[in-house]
Amino acid sequence: MSSSTSQPLAGKVAVVTGTSPNIGAGIATELGRAGAAVACLDLNPEFARLAAGDIEALGSKAVGLGVDVADEAAVERAWDEVESHLGPVDILVNAAVWFNVKGLLDMPFDEWKRQLAIILDGAFLNSRAAIRRMVDQGRPGSIINLTSTAAHQGEPGNIGYCTGKSGLLNFTQSLAMEFAHLGIRVNVLTPTATDPTEGVERAKRWGVDTPSPEYLAAFANTASHIPLGKLPGPSDYGKAAVYLSSDAAAMVTGTDLRVDAGAIARYWRFDPAIHFAPEKAAK
């Protein structure tokens, strides 16, 4: 197997915002496994450091920085530091999020503003930092904005998350059109409910808090209602991010790559748990 096949991102530098033990760290790890040097940015500097350590253990360069992605000055300082450690950046994954599950009547206005600031302002500030440098250096690049099936579907009692993630859809298309002529590609990666196994294992290995039993129990029956019959894990999203960042996706921009096991495509009357029940019972 050629090195370009086994490490399609060799020689590239990536930034991932939001590297808690679940999705963000999983994506950062797969980028590192594909050969990229990776900067891990997180509000919690320990998460950033531990995610970077996992990447270094794979043999790739990494740096972890504690950064508030909604703070303009902090973002600019972080990008200068990333370039001083790793060199010019080729790839940005905007994954920072605050999963603050509240509805309209329960959501304090400052929490609404803070949640949207992390999701939307964070994507704006880090994309601007990335693209300014790419333009100044005359370099192409790849930006990936992490949304959710919640960007496509309404959920009661989760107004900030659904609104922020859906806003990233058109933010992505607008950036993709604005910078396509410079070879800067901008795409969406849409996860769904995520199998917690990888995230829990990583959190235990890091020695940080794991999700509550109640949180984990919520996923127990979810897979049976998903067309593929199982939930994707963080590494599945990471592999998709590697593809979108690689030369294999050179003609892909402004699109939404859904790694959702068929969740969004499912028609409301079709419930796999019911539809395939006789088949499963026969086996």
Secondary structure as a PSIPRED ss2 file (coil, helix, strand):
# PSIPRED VFORMAT (PSIPRED V4.0)

   1 M C   1.000  0.000  0.000
   2 S C   1.000  0.000  0.000
   3 S H   0.000  1.000  0.000
   4 S H   0.000  1.000  0.000
   5 T H   0.000  1.000  0.000
   6 S H   0.000  1.000  0.000
   7 Q C   1.000  0.000  0.000
   8 P C   1.000  0.000  0.000
   9 L C   1.000  0.000  0.000
  10 A C   1.000  0.000  0.000
  11 G C   1.000  0.000  0.000
  12 K C   1.000  0.000  0.000
  13 V E   0.000  0.000  1.000
  14 A E   0.000  0.000  1.000
  15 V E   0.000  0.000  1.000
  16 V E   0.000  0.000  1.000
  17 T E   0.000  0.000  1.000
  18 G C   1.000  0.000  0.000
  19 T C   1.000  0.000  0.000
  20 S C   1.000  0.000  0.000
  21 P C   1.000  0.000  0.000
  22 N C   1.000  0.000  0.000
  23 I H   0.000  1.000  0.000
  24 G H   0.000  1.000  0.000
  25 A H   0.000  1.000  0.000
  26 G H   0.000  1.000  0.000
  27 I H   0.000  1.000  0.000
  28 A H   0.000  1.000  0.000
  29 T H   0.000  1.000  0.000
  30 E H   0.000  1.000  0.000
  31 L H   0.000  1.000  0.000
  32 G H   0.000  1.000  0.000
  33 R H   0.000  1.000  0.000
  34 A C   1.000  0.000  0.000
  35 G C   1.000  0.000  0.000
  36 A C   1.000  0.000  0.000
  37 A E   0.000  0.000  1.000
  38 V E   0.000  0.000  1.000
  39 A E   0.000  0.000  1.000
  40 C E   0.000  0.000  1.000
  41 L E   0.000  0.000  1.000
  42 D E   0.000  0.000  1.000
  43 L C   1.000  0.000  0.000
  44 N C   1.000  0.000  0.000
  45 P H   0.000  1.000  0.000
  46 E H   0.000  1.000  0.000
  47 F H   0.000  1.000  0.000
  48 A H   0.000  1.000  0.000
  49 R H   0.000  1.000  0.000
  50 L H   0.000  1.000  0.000
  51 A H   0.000  1.000  0.000
  52 A H   0.000  1.000  0.000
  53 G H   0.000  1.000  0.000
  54 D H   0.000  1.000  0.000
  55 I H   0.000  1.000  0.000
  56 E H   0.000  1.000  0.000
  57 A H   0.000  1.000  0.000
  58 L C   1.000  0.000  0.000
  59 G C   1.000  0.000  0.000
  60 S C   1.000  0.000  0.000
  61 K C   1.000  0.000  0.000
  62 A E   0.000  0.000  1.000
  63 V E   0.000  0.000  1.000
  64 G E   0.000  0.000  1.000
  65 L E   0.000  0.000  1.000
  66 G E   0.000  0.000  1.000
  67 V C   1.000  0.000  0.000
  68 D C   1.000  0.000  0.000
  69 V C   1.000  0.000  0.000
  70 A C   1.000  0.000  0.000
  71 D C   1.000  0.000  0.000
  72 E H   0.000  1.000  0.000
  73 A H   0.000  1.000  0.000
  74 A H   0.000  1.000  0.000
  75 V H   0.000  1.000  0.000
  76 E H   0.000  1.000  0.000
  77 R H   0.000  1.000  0.000
  78 A H   0.000  1.000  0.000
  79 W H   0.000  1.000  0.000
  80 D H   0.000  1.000  0.000
  81 E H   0.000  1.000  0.000
  82 V H   0.000  1.000  0.000
  83 E H   0.000  1.000  0.000
  84 S H   0.000  1.000  0.000
  85 H H   0.000  1.000  0.000
  86 L H   0.000  1.000  0.000
  87 G C   1.000  0.000  0.000
  88 P C   1.000  0.000  0.000
  89 V C   1.000  0.000  0.000
  90 D C   1.000  0.000  0.000
  91 I E   0.000  0.000  1.000
  92 L E   0.000  0.000  1.000
  93 V E   0.000  0.000  1.000
  94 N E   0.000  0.000  1.000
  95 A C   1.000  0.000  0.000
  96 A C   1.000  0.000  0.000
  97 V C   1.000  0.000  0.000
  98 W C   1.000  0.000  0.000
  99 F C   1.000  0.000  0.000
 100 N C   1.000  0.000  0.000
 101 V C   1.000  0.000  0.000
 102 K C   1.000  0.000  0.000
 103 G C   1.000  0.000  0.000
 104 L C   1.000  0.000  0.000
 105 L C   1.000  0.000  0.000
 106 D C   1.000  0.000  0.000
 107 M C   1.000  0.000  0.000
 108 P C   1.000  0.000  0.000
 109 F H   0.000  1.000  0.000
 110 D H   0.000  1.000  0.000
 111 E H   0.000  1.000  0.000
 112 W H   0.000  1.000  0.000
 113 K H   0.000  1.000  0.000
 114 R H   0.000  1.000  0.000
 115 Q H   0.000  1.000  0.000
 116 L H   0.000  1.000  0.000
 117 A H   0.000  1.000  0.000
 118 I H   0.000  1.000  0.000
 119 I H   0.000  1.000  0.000
 120 L H   0.000  1.000  0.000
 121 D H   0.000  1.000  0.000
 122 G H   0.000  1.000  0.000
 123 A H   0.000  1.000  0.000
 124 F H   0.000  1.000  0.000
 125 L H   0.000  1.000  0.000
 126 N H   0.000  1.000  0.000
 127 S H   0.000  1.000  0.000
 128 R H   0.000  1.000  0.000
 129 A H   0.000  1.000  0.000
 130 A H   0.000  1.000  0.000
 131 I H   0.000  1.000  0.000
 132 R H   0.000  1.000  0.000
 133 R H   0.000  1.000  0.000
 134 M H   0.000  1.000  0.000
 135 V H   0.000  1.000  0.000
 136 D H   0.000  1.000  0.000
 137 Q H   0.000  1.000  0.000
 138 G C   1.000  0.000  0.000
 139 R C   1.000  0.000  0.000
 140 P C   1.000  0.000  0.000
 141 G E   0.000  0.000  1.000
 142 S E   0.000  0.000  1.000
 143 I E   0.000  0.000  1.000
 144 I E   0.000  0.000  1.000
 145 N E   0.000  0.000  1.000
 146 L E   0.000  0.000  1.000
 147 T C   1.000  0.000  0.000
 148 S C   1.000  0.000  0.000
 149 T H   0.000  1.000  0.000
 150 A H   0.000  1.000  0.000
 151 A H   0.000  1.000  0.000
 152 H C   1.000  0.000  0.000
 153 Q C   1.000  0.000  0.000
 154 G C   1.000  0.000  0.000
 155 E C   1.000  0.000  0.000
 156 P C   1.000  0.000  0.000
 157 G C   1.000  0.000  0.000
 158 N C   1.000  0.000  0.000
 159 I H   0.000  1.000  0.000
 160 G H   0.000  1.000  0.000
 161 Y H   0.000  1.000  0.000
 162 C H   0.000  1.000  0.000
 163 T H   0.000  1.000  0.000
 164 G H   0.000  1.000  0.000
 165 K H   0.000  1.000  0.000
 166 S H   0.000  1.000  0.000
 167 G H   0.000  1.000  0.000
 168 L H   0.000  1.000  0.000
 169 L H   0.000  1.000  0.000
 170 N H   0.000  1.000  0.000
 171 F H   0.000  1.000  0.000
 172 T H   0.000  1.000  0.000
 173 Q H   0.000  1.000  0.000
 174 S H   0.000  1.000  0.000
 175 L H   0.000  1.000  0.000
 176 A H   0.000  1.000  0.000
 177 M H   0.000  1.000  0.000
 178 E H   0.000  1.000  0.000
 179 F H   0.000  1.000  0.000
 180 A H   0.000  1.000  0.000
 181 H H   0.000  1.000  0.000
 182 L H   0.000  1.000  0.000
 183 G C   1.000  0.000  0.000
 184 I E   0.000  0.000  1.000
 185 R E   0.000  0.000  1.000
 186 V E   0.000  0.000  1.000
 187 N E   0.000  0.000  1.000
 188 V E   0.000  0.000  1.000
 189 L E   0.000  0.000  1.000
 190 T E   0.000  0.000  1.000
 191 P C   1.000  0.000  0.000
 192 T C   1.000  0.000  0.000
 193 A C   1.000  0.000  0.000
 194 T C   1.000  0.000  0.000
 195 D C   1.000  0.000  0.000
 196 P C   1.000  0.000  0.000
 197 T H   0.000  1.000  0.000
 198 E H   0.000  1.000  0.000
 199 G H   0.000  1.000  0.000
 200 V H   0.000  1.000  0.000
 201 E H   0.000  1.000  0.000
 202 R H   0.000  1.000  0.000
 203 A H   0.000  1.000  0.000
 204 K H   0.000  1.000  0.000
 205 R H   0.000  1.000  0.000
 206 W H   0.000  1.000  0.000
 207 G C   1.000  0.000  0.000
 208 V C   1.000  0.000  0.000
 209 D C   1.000  0.000  0.000
 210 T C   1.000  0.000  0.000
 211 P C   1.000  0.000  0.000
 212 S C   1.000  0.000  0.000
 213 P H   0.000  1.000  0.000
 214 E H   0.000  1.000  0.000
 215 Y H   0.000  1.000  0.000
 216 L H   0.000  1.000  0.000
 217 A H   0.000  1.000  0.000
 218 A C   1.000  0.000  0.000
 219 F C   1.000  0.000  0.000
 220 A C   1.000  0.000  0.000
 221 N C   1.000  0.000  0.000
 222 T C   1.000  0.000  0.000
 223 A H   0.000  1.000  0.000
 224 S H   0.000  1.000  0.000
 225 H H   0.000  1.000  0.000
 226 I C   1.000  0.000  0.000
 227 P C   1.000  0.000  0.000
 228 L C   1.000  0.000  0.000
 229 G C   1.000  0.000  0.000
 230 K C   1.000  0.000  0.000
 231 L C   1.000  0.000  0.000
 232 P C   1.000  0.000  0.000
 233 G C   1.000  0.000  0.000
 234 P H   0.000  1.000  0.000
 235 S H   0.000  1.000  0.000
 236 D H   0.000  1.000  0.000
 237 Y H   0.000  1.000  0.000
 238 G H   0.000  1.000  0.000
 239 K H   0.000  1.000  0.000
 240 A H   0.000  1.000  0.000
 241 A H   0.000  1.000  0.000
 242 V H   0.000  1.000  0.000
 243 Y H   0.000  1.000  0.000
 244 L H   0.000  1.000  0.000
 245 S H   0.000  1.000  0.000
 246 S C   1.000  0.000  0.000
 247 D H   0.000  1.000  0.000
 248 A H   0.000  1.000  0.000
 249 A H   0.000  1.000  0.000
 250 A C   1.000  0.000  0.000
 251 M C   1.000  0.000  0.000
 252 V C   1.000  0.000  0.000
 253 T C   1.000  0.000  0.000
 254 G C   1.000  0.000  0.000
 255 T C   1.000  0.000  0.000
 256 D E   0.000  0.000  1.000
 257 L E   0.000  0.000  1.000
 258 R E   0.000  0.000  1.000
 259 V C   1.000  0.000  0.000
 260 D C   1.000  0.000  0.000
 261 A C   1.000  0.000  0.000
 262 G C   1.000  0.000  0.000
 263 A C   1.000  0.000  0.000
 264 I C   1.000  0.000  0.000
 265 A C   1.000  0.000  0.000
 266 R C   1.000  0.000  0.000
 267 Y C   1.000  0.000  0.000
 268 W C   1.000  0.000  0.000
 269 R C   1.000  0.000  0.000
 270 F C   1.000  0.000  0.000
 271 D C   1.000  0.000  0.000
 272 P H   0.000  1.000  0.000
 273 A H   0.000  1.000  0.000
 274 I H   0.000  1.000  0.000
 275 H H   0.000  1.000  0.000
 276 F C   1.000  0.000  0.000
 277 A H   0.000  1.000  0.000
 278 P H   0.000  1.000  0.000
 279 E H   0.000  1.000  0.000
 280 K H   0.000  1.000  0.000
 281 A H   0.000  1.000  0.000
 282 A H   0.000  1.000  0.000
 283 K C   1.000  0.000  0.000
